[in-house]
Amino acid sequence: MSLAIRIKHEEQTSSTDLRDRFLDSLRSLRRLWKGIKQLKEEENPRVMVYENSWLDAEAALCSMKYKACVLGMKTEMGQVKKAVR
């Protein structure tokens, strides 16, 4: 086997090994996350209620900020139109 072919083969093997190790790590993290989530739900079911309430509040806050920004832009555009006339 020539040197170039051997190097290419080693690069492919090492990238495959690296990908496999990455995927294994990802699977391990996924299992760990599922375990933590399940443990949290079993320990205190109210945690999910508080998390959902917090997420709803964050969504409402983002929505209000967006609406305020849009309203501000409309107001500015109205003032610009009046100034142009």
C-alpha positions as CSV (number, residue, x, y, z in Angstrom):
1,M,0.0,0.0,0.0
2,S,1.4,3.4,-1.0
3,L,2.0,6.1,1.6
4,A,-0.8,8.4,0.2
5,I,-3.3,5.6,0.2
6,R,-2.3,4.5,3.7
7,I,-2.6,8.1,5.0
8,K,-6.0,8.5,3.4
9,H,-7.2,5.2,4.9
10,E,-5.9,6.3,8.4
11,E,-7.7,9.6,8.0
12,Q,-10.9,7.9,7.1
13,T,-10.5,5.5,10.0
14,S,-9.7,8.2,12.5
15,S,-12.6,10.4,11.3
16,T,-14.9,7.4,11.5
17,D,-13.6,6.6,15.0
18,L,-14.0,10.2,16.0
19,R,-17.6,10.3,14.7
20,D,-18.4,7.0,16.5
21,R,-17.0,8.4,19.7
22,F,-19.0,11.6,19.3
23,L,-22.2,9.7,18.6
24,D,-21.6,7.5,21.6
25,S,-21.0,10.6,23.8
26,L,-24.2,12.1,22.4
27,R,-26.2,9.0,23.2
28,S,-24.8,8.9,26.7
29,L,-25.7,12.6,27.2
30,R,-29.2,11.9,25.9
31,R,-29.7,9.0,28.3
32,L,-28.4,11.1,31.1
33,W,-30.7,14.0,30.3
34,K,-33.7,11.6,30.1
35,G,-32.8,10.2,33.5
36,I,-32.4,13.6,35.1
37,K,-35.7,14.8,33.6
38,Q,-37.5,11.7,34.9
39,L,-35.9,12.0,38.3
40,K,-37.0,15.6,38.5
41,E,-40.5,14.8,37.6
42,E,-40.7,11.9,40.1
43,E,-39.2,13.9,43.0
44,N,-41.5,16.9,42.7
45,P,-44.3,17.0,40.1
46,R,-44.9,20.7,40.9
47,V,-41.5,21.5,39.2
48,M,-43.1,20.9,35.8
49,V,-46.0,23.3,36.6
50,Y,-43.5,26.0,37.6
51,E,-41.3,25.4,34.6
52,N,-44.3,25.6,32.3
53,S,-45.6,28.8,34.0
54,W,-42.1,30.3,33.6
55,L,-42.0,29.4,29.9
56,D,-45.5,30.9,29.4
57,A,-44.4,34.1,31.1
58,E,-41.3,34.3,29.0
59,A,-43.3,33.7,25.8
60,A,-45.8,36.5,26.9
61,L,-43.0,38.9,27.6
62,C,-41.4,38.3,24.2
63,S,-44.7,38.8,22.5
64,M,-45.3,42.1,24.4
65,K,-41.8,43.3,23.5
66,Y,-42.4,42.4,19.8
67,K,-45.8,44.2,19.8
68,A,-44.3,47.3,21.5
69,C,-41.5,47.3,18.9
70,V,-44.0,47.0,16.0
71,L,-46.2,49.8,17.5
72,G,-43.1,52.0,17.9
73,M,-42.1,51.5,14.3
74,K,-45.7,52.2,13.1
75,T,-45.7,55.4,15.2
76,E,-42.4,56.5,13.7
77,M,-43.5,55.7,10.2
78,G,-46.6,57.8,10.8
79,Q,-44.5,60.8,12.0
80,V,-42.2,60.4,9.0
81,K,-45.2,60.4,6.6
82,K,-46.5,63.6,8.3
83,A,-43.1,65.3,8.0
84,V,-42.8,64.4,4.3
85,R,-46.3,65.9,3.5
